[in-house]
Amino acid sequence: MSRTALIAVIAVLAVAAGVFAYQAHERDENTLDISVSPSGVKVD
């Protein structure tokens, strides 16, 4: 495998990892957590 092809593969993997991390972050930010306990209701 040539050096250019290896760099291209690494770049594609890095971009894919970045997209996955961004989507995971957005999914965590857009969740609504409602907890009901004896002390009351908590909304996060």
Contact map, one row per residue, 1 for C-alpha under 8 A:
11101100000000000000000000000000000000000000
11111100000000000000000000000000000000000000
11111110000000000000000000000000000000000000
01111111000000000000000000000000000000000000
11111111100000000000000000000000000000000000
11111111110000000000000000000000000000000000
00111111111000000000000000000000000000000000
00011111111100000000000000000000000000000000
00001111111110000000000000000000000000000000
00000111111111000000000000000000000000000000
00000011111111100000000000000000000000000000
00000001111111110000000000000000000000000000
00000000111111111000000000000000000000000000
00000000011111111100000000000000000000000000
00000000001111111110000000000000000000000000
00000000000111111111000000000000000000000000
00000000000011111111100000000000000000000000
00000000000001111111110000000000000000000000
00000000000000111111111000000000000000000000
00000000000000011111111100000000000000000000
00000000000000001111111110000000000000000000
00000000000000000111111111000000000000000000
00000000000000000011111111100000000000000000
00000000000000000001111111110000000000000000
00000000000000000000111111111000000000000000
00000000000000000000011111111100000000000000
00000000000000000000001111111110000000000000
00000000000000000000000111111110000000000000
00000000000000000000000011111110000000000000
00000000000000000000000001111111000000000000
00000000000000000000000000111111100000000000
00000000000000000000000000000111110000000011
00000000000000000000000000000011111000000011
00000000000000000000000000000001111100001111
00000000000000000000000000000000111110001110
00000000000000000000000000000000011111111100
00000000000000000000000000000000001111111000
00000000000000000000000000000000000111110000
00000000000000000000000000000000000111111000
00000000000000000000000000000000000111111100
00000000000000000000000000000000011110111110
00000000000000000000000000000000011100011111
00000000000000000000000000000001111000001111
00000000000000000000000000000001110000000111
